[in-house]
Amino acid sequence: MPERWDTIDRYLIISADTHAGADLREYRDYLDARWQEEFDDWAAGYASPYDDLVDATAARNWDSDYRQAELEADGITAEIVFPNTVPPFFNTIHSFATLPWTKEDFERRHAGLQAHNRWLVEFCGKLPGRRRGVLQVFPHDVDLAMAEITAAKDTGVIAGILLPAVPANHAVEPYFHTRYEPLWSLCEDLDLPVHQHPGTGGPDVGGDQPAAPMIFLSEMLMWTERTLSHLMYAGVFERHPRLKVVWTEQGGLAWIPAALRSMDGLVAAATSSADNRTVTLFGTEIIDSLSMTPSEYFARNCYIGASFLARHDIGLRYEVGVDKIMWGADFPHEEGTTPYSREALRNTFHDVPVDECRLMLGGNAGRLYGFDLEALTPVAQRIGPTVAEIQAPLEVLPPSNSGAFAGSFADRMTG
């Protein structure tokens, strides 16, 4: 009888957060024909502001064999792929892009996302069973998004959908709006988790002020975090008990217990039976209809793709839920853990019980995203870090990864 993934002497690791995309001009073949000439003109005038998308290692985003070798050397068996490179007609990577305001801009950028999604399906198909992708959709046209989601489900390699955050007072309605009910129902029925990832859909802070980039950076987590309260207060999880929503690369775990304590208190105060007359003026029939607390809805419906998981985060695992946390390497970003993922895991997980590690490093992602864990077991036996290796505390920090987002790798390791 073959060994099970949760009994072998190695960890089966699924990175719940990696990034990929096509080389810029490679997207041309994935565009509808009507856009290709316009794409040629646009691409001829585009210069990438990101060194890691044009340097010698950029091919890790689109070269399947190169990427597989890098991840296997890092002990990672399978991955969930988020976008990384610049799609057609965007001025930046999708993770830093604002939402379209006009019909014309929406049509052009929607064509760009379609090109990326087509490329993604093909890219994930090059490593079946070990690579699954997240489909990008815009919230502007719910019927169009639903059609794309339905078609993507049939590919067998799409693990969920990525919705951008919606900033305040945008032309697009926020996610507490009832217009999204058919979308939530569809994702629930198709068992496709909905994702929020920082940066997507932030407000346009402008570029004419020296502080603008730092303002964007400091607020980027806020816009995706607030989606949690929007879904809670709108009763989305009450009406859709099987809907799964994931917050990925959200800067650790500390924000979750704080947010849930706040929401639990506010919901309790806003019910019609509460004593606080001032707060109950803001209560609604939806709040009265909730059968669970926000903390309970989170425990049932929500997950965390935890890139940058540090020692102080792992101490919060019981508050967040060991069965809700999915480790991510953030490959190929220089602020990620590659090529020091083993060292990062040792630093964070060395004194965590093995059964809990198995869940957070692979089991939770395998269950949520539909990976065949038994089929992946032979790969993990070949490349995964041993249990004994991860249980050994880290004595010497590796060199800095030169990342700038959250400080150097060494700084994060000691955080």
PARO-527860 format. One record per residue (C-alpha): residue number from 1; residue in one letter; y negated, x negated, z negated. Coordinates in steps of 0.1 Angstrom, whole numbers, plus 2048, in hexadecimal, padded with zeros to 3 digits. Layout:
<rs>
R kolkol nuvex py px pz
R NUM a Y X Z
...
</rs>
This chain:
<rs>
R kolkol nuvex py px pz
R 1 m 800 800 800
R 2 p 7DE 7F1 80A
R 3 e 7C5 7E8 7EF
R 4 r 7A9 7FF 7E8
R 5 w 784 7F5 7EC
R 6 d 77E 7FB 7C7
R 7 t 79C 7E6 7BB
R 8 i 799 7C6 7CF
R 9 d 78C 7A6 7C0
R 10 r 76D 7A7 7D6
R 11 y 750 7BF 7DA
R 12 l 74C 7D5 7F8
R 13 i 727 7D3 7FF
R 14 i 714 7EC 814
R 15 s 6EF 7E4 818
R 16 a 6DE 806 816
R 17 d 6BE 7F6 824
R 18 t 6BD 7E0 843
R 19 h 6A5 7E0 860
R 20 a 6AA 7DC 886
R 21 g 69B 7E5 8A7
R 22 a 69A 7DA 8CC
R 23 d 685 7BE 8DA
R 24 l 665 7CE 8E7
R 25 r 66C 7CF 90C
R 26 e 690 7D8 907
R 27 y 685 7FB 8FD
R 28 r 67A 802 921
R 29 d 69D 80B 92B
R 30 y 6A0 824 90F
R 31 l 680 837 918
R 32 d 680 856 92E
R 33 a 677 84C 951
R 34 r 655 85E 94F
R 35 w 64A 845 935
R 36 q 656 825 943
R 37 e 637 81C 959
R 38 e 620 824 93C
R 39 f 636 80E 926
R 40 d 632 7F1 93E
R 41 d 60D 7F3 93B
R 42 w 60E 7F7 915
R 43 a 627 7DA 910
R 44 a 613 7C2 926
R 45 g 5F5 7C5 90E
R 46 y 609 7C6 8ED
R 47 a 60B 7A7 8D7
R 48 s 620 7A9 8B8
R 49 p 60E 7A1 897
R 50 y 62F 799 886
R 51 d 63C 776 889
R 52 d 65F 780 87F
R 53 l 662 796 89E
R 54 v 65B 77A 8B6
R 55 d 669 75B 8A5
R 56 a 68B 74B 8AA
R 57 t 69C 762 891
R 58 a 68D 783 89F
R 59 a 6AE 789 8B2
R 60 r 6BE 793 891
R 61 n 6AE 7B5 897
R 62 w 6C0 7BB 8B8
R 63 d 6DB 7A1 8BE
R 64 s 6FA 7B3 8AF
R 65 d 710 794 8AD
R 66 y 6F5 77E 89E
R 67 r 6ED 799 884
R 68 q 711 79F 87B
R 69 a 716 77A 875
R 70 e 6F7 778 85E
R 71 l 702 796 84A
R 72 e 726 78B 846
R 73 a 71A 769 83A
R 74 d 706 77C 820
R 75 g 725 790 815
R 76 i 71A 7B1 823
R 77 t 735 7C7 832
R 78 a 721 7E4 840
R 79 e 6FD 7EF 844
R 80 i 6E5 80D 847
R 81 v 6CB 804 862
R 82 f 6A6 80E 85F
R 83 p 68C 806 87A
R 84 n 67B 7E4 87C
R 85 t 66C 7DB 89E
R 86 v 64F 7EB 8B0
R 87 p 659 80A 8C3
R 88 p 647 812 8E4
R 89 f 623 81F 8E1
R 90 f 620 815 8BC
R 91 n 606 7FD 8B1
R 92 t 61C 7EF 895
R 93 i 640 7F2 888
R 94 h 649 816 87F
R 95 s 64A 80E 85A
R 96 f 624 807 85A
R 97 a 61A 822 873
R 98 t 604 840 86C
R 99 l 60D 862 879
R 100 p 601 86E 89B
R 101 w 5E3 886 899
R 102 t 5E0 891 8BD
R 103 k 5F9 8A1 8D4
R 104 e 5F6 885 8ED
R 105 d 5FD 86A 8D3
R 106 f 61A 87E 8C5
R 107 e 62A 881 8E8
R 108 r 627 85C 8EF
R 109 r 633 850 8CD
R 110 h 64F 86A 8CC
R 111 a 65B 85B 8ED
R 112 g 65B 839 8DC
R 113 l 670 846 8BF
R 114 q 688 855 8D7
R 115 a 68C 833 8E8
R 116 h 693 823 8C6
R 117 n 6AC 83E 8BC
R 118 r 6BF 83A 8DD
R 119 w 6C0 815 8D8
R 120 l 6CB 819 8B4
R 121 v 6E9 82E 8BD
R 122 e 6F4 814 8D6
R 123 f 6EE 7F8 8BD
R 124 c 702 808 8A1
R 125 g 71E 810 8B9
R 126 k 723 7EA 8BE
R 127 l 730 7E8 89B
R 128 p 741 809 895
R 129 g 74A 812 871
R 130 r 734 7F6 863
R 131 r 711 7FF 870
R 132 r 700 821 86E
R 133 g 6DC 829 876
R 134 v 6C0 83F 86A
R 135 l 6B1 856 885
R 136 q 68B 857 886
R 137 v 67A 878 88B
R 138 f 657 885 889
R 139 p 64F 8A5 874
R 140 h 636 8B2 88D
R 141 d 64E 8C8 8A1
R 142 v 66B 8D4 88A
R 143 d 67F 8E4 8A7
R 144 l 67D 8C4 8BB
R 145 a 687 8AF 89D
R 146 m 6A5 8C6 895
R 147 a 6B1 8C3 8B9
R 148 e 6B1 89D 8B7
R 149 i 6C2 89D 895
R 150 t 6DE 8B4 8A2
R 151 a 6E4 89E 8C0
R 152 a 6E4 87F 8AB
R 153 k 6FE 88C 893
R 154 d 717 88D 8B0
R 155 t 713 868 8B7
R 156 g 727 85F 897
R 157 v 710 842 88F
R 158 i 6F2 853 880
R 159 a 6F2 853 85B
R 160 g 6D3 867 854
R 161 i 6AF 86E 85E
R 162 l 68F 85C 856
R 163 l 670 872 851
R 164 p 64E 862 84D
R 165 a 639 869 82E
R 166 v 61D 882 835
R 167 p 5FC 878 826
R 168 a 5E4 890 816
R 169 n 5CF 8A6 82E
R 170 h 5E1 89C 84D
R 171 a 5E5 8B3 86B
R 172 v 60A 8B5 863
R 173 e 614 8CA 845
R 174 p 622 8B9 826
R 175 y 647 8BD 81E
R 176 f 643 8D9 805
R 177 h 639 8EF 822
R 178 t 651 90B 82B
R 179 r 651 901 850
R 180 y 66B 8E6 847
R 181 e 685 8FE 83A
R 182 p 69A 8FE 85A
R 183 l 699 8D8 85A
R 184 w 6A6 8D6 836
R 185 s 6C1 8EF 83F
R 186 l 6CC 8DC 85D
R 187 c 6CE 8BA 84A
R 188 e 6E2 8CC 82F
R 189 d 6FA 8DB 847
R 190 l 6FF 8BB 85B
R 191 d 702 8A6 83B
R 192 l 6E7 88E 847
R 193 p 6D2 880 82B
R 194 v 6AC 880 82F
R 195 h 69A 85F 829
R 196 q 678 854 81D
R 197 h 66F 830 822
R 198 p 64D 820 817
R 199 g 633 81A 831
R 200 t 63C 836 849
R 201 g 622 851 84C
R 202 g 607 841 836
R 203 p 5E3 84A 83B
R 204 d 5CD 837 853
R 205 v 5B9 821 83B
R 206 g 5A5 812 858
R 207 g 5A1 7EE 861
R 208 d 57C 7E8 85E
R 209 q 57D 7E0 838
R 210 p 58B 7BF 82A
R 211 a 59E 7D2 80F
R 212 a 5AF 7EB 827
R 213 p 5D0 7D8 82A
R 214 m 5D4 7D4 805
R 215 i 5CB 7F9 7FF
R 216 f 5E7 802 818
R 217 l 600 7EB 807
R 218 s 5F7 7F7 7E3
R 219 e 5FA 81C 7EC
R 220 m 617 81B 805
R 221 l 631 824 7EB
R 222 m 61D 842 7DE
R 223 w 61F 856 7FE
R 224 t 645 856 7FF
R 225 e 649 85A 7D9
R 226 r 635 87A 7DA
R 227 t 64E 88A 7F2
R 228 l 666 88C 7D4
R 229 s 64E 8A3 7C1
R 230 h 646 8B7 7E0
R 231 l 66B 8BF 7E5
R 232 m 670 8C6 7C0
R 233 y 653 8DE 7BB
R 234 a 65A 8F0 7DC
R 235 g 67D 8F8 7D0
R 236 v 68D 8E6 7EE
R 237 f 6AA 8D9 7D9
R 238 e 6AF 8FB 7C9
R 239 r 6B3 90B 7EB
R 240 h 6C7 8EE 7FA
R 241 p 6DF 8E2 7E0
R 242 r 6F2 8CC 7F9
R 243 l 6D3 8BB 808
R 244 k 6D2 895 801
R 245 v 6B1 882 801
R 246 v 6AE 85C 7FE
R 247 w 691 846 7F4
R 248 t 697 824 802
R 249 e 685 802 7FA
R 250 q 66E 814 7E2
R 251 g 666 7F6 7CC
R 252 g 681 7F8 7B2
R 253 l 68C 814 79B
R 254 a 671 817 780
R 255 w 65D 832 792
R 256 i 67A 84A 791
R 257 p 67E 851 76C
R 258 a 659 853 768
R 259 a 655 86C 785
R 260 l 672 881 778
R 261 r 664 882 755
R 262 s 643 88E 763
R 263 m 652 8A8 779
R 264 d 669 8B5 75E
R 265 g 64C 8BA 747
R 266 l 636 8CA 761
R 267 v 651 8E2 76C
R 268 a 658 8EC 748
R 269 a 633 8F2 742
R 270 a 62D 906 762
R 271 t 648 920 75E
R 272 s 63B 943 756
R 273 s 64C 942 734
R 274 a 63A 922 729
R 275 d 61F 925 70E
R 276 n 605 910 720
R 277 r 5EF 92A 731
R 278 t 5DA 911 744
R 279 v 5F8 900 754
R 280 t 60A 920 75B
R 281 l 5ED 92B 770
R 282 f 5FA 912 78A
R 283 g 61F 91D 786
R 284 t 62F 930 7A3
R 285 e 64C 946 7A9
R 286 i 65D 927 7B7
R 287 i 65B 915 796
R 288 d 66A 933 784
R 289 s 686 934 79D
R 290 l 692 910 796
R 291 s 6B3 910 785
R 292 m 6B3 8EB 77C
R 293 t 69A 8D1 771
R 294 p 68C 8B8 789
R 295 s 6A2 89D 778
R 296 e 6C1 8B2 77F
R 297 y 6B7 8B8 7A3
R 298 f 6B3 893 7A7
R 299 a 6D5 88C 798
R 300 r 6E4 8A4 7B1
R 301 n 6D0 89F 7D1
R 302 c 6C0 87D 7D1
R 303 y 6C8 859 7D7
R 304 i 6B6 837 7D6
R 305 g 6BB 81B 7EF
R 306 a 6B1 7FF 7D7
R 307 s 6A5 7E0 7E9
R 308 f 694 7C7 7D2
R 309 l 6AB 7D2 7B5
R 310 a 6A2 7BA 798
R 311 r 6AF 7B5 775
R 312 h 695 7CD 766
R 313 d 6A0 7E8 77F
R 314 i 6C5 7E6 777
R 315 g 6BD 7EF 753
R 316 l 6B1 811 760
R 317 r 6D1 819 772
R 318 y 6DD 833 759
R 319 e 6BC 845 75A
R 320 v 6BC 846 780
R 321 g 6E2 84A 784
R 322 v 6FB 830 78C
R 323 d 709 847 7A6
R 324 k 6E7 84A 7B7
R 325 i 6DE 825 7BC
R 326 m 6E6 813 7DD
R 327 w 6DE 7EE 7DF
R 328 g 6CD 7E1 7FE
R 329 a 6C6 7BE 80C
R 330 d 6A8 7C8 821
R 331 f 6B5 7B2 83D
R 332 p 6A6 7A1 852
R 333 h 685 7A2 83F
R 334 e 67B 781 830
R 335 e 674 793 80F
R 336 g 698 79F 80E
R 337 t 6B5 78E 7FE
R 338 t 6C6 77E 81C
R 339 p 6D2 762 81D
R 340 y 6D3 763 7F7
R 341 s 6E3 785 7F1
R 342 r 6FF 777 7DC
R 343 e 6E6 766 7C5
R 344 a 6D2 786 7C3
R 345 l 6F1 79A 7BA
R 346 r 6FB 780 79F
R 347 n 6D8 781 790
R 348 t 6D7 7A7 78F
R 349 f 6FB 7B2 789
R 350 h 70C 796 776
R 351 d 710 7AA 756
R 352 v 714 7CD 766
R 353 p 736 7DD 763
R 354 v 74B 7D7 782
R 355 d 751 7FC 789
R 356 e 72B 802 788
R 357 c 725 7E5 7A0
R 358 r 73F 7F2 7B8
R 359 l 72C 813 7BA
R 360 m 709 805 7BE
R 361 l 713 7E9 7D6
R 362 g 727 7FE 7EE
R 363 g 739 81D 7E0
R 364 n 71A 834 7DE
R 365 a 70E 82B 801
R 366 g 731 82E 80F
R 367 r 734 852 801
R 368 l 711 85D 80A
R 369 y 711 84F 82E
R 370 g 735 856 837
R 371 f 743 833 839
R 372 d 769 830 839
R 373 l 76C 819 81A
R 374 e 791 813 81E
R 375 a 78C 808 842
R 376 l 770 7F0 836
R 377 t 786 7E1 81B
R 378 p 796 7C6 831
R 379 v 773 7BA 83B
R 380 a 767 7B9 817
R 381 q 786 7A5 80E
R 382 r 77C 78C 828
R 383 i 757 788 823
R 384 g 74D 79A 802
R 385 p 742 786 7E3
R 386 t 75D 785 7C9
R 387 v 759 799 7A9
R 388 a 75C 778 795
R 389 e 740 769 7AA
R 390 i 727 786 7A3
R 391 q 731 786 77E
R 392 a 725 761 77B
R 393 p 700 761 76F
R 394 l 6E9 74E 786
R 395 e 6DE 72D 777
R 396 v 6C9 71F 794
R 397 l 6B2 734 7A9
R 398 p 6B4 72F 7CF
R 399 p 696 724 7E3
R 400 s 67B 73D 7EA
R 401 n 681 754 808
R 402 s 65B 750 80E
R 403 g 657 776 80D
R 404 a 634 783 806
R 405 f 63B 7A8 800
R 406 a 648 7A6 7DC
R 407 g 642 781 7D5
R 408 s 65B 766 7DC
R 409 f 680 76D 7D9
R 410 a 682 756 7BA
R 411 d 665 76A 7AA
R 412 r 677 78B 7B0
R 413 m 697 77D 7A2
R 414 t 687 775 781
R 415 g 673 796 780
</rs>
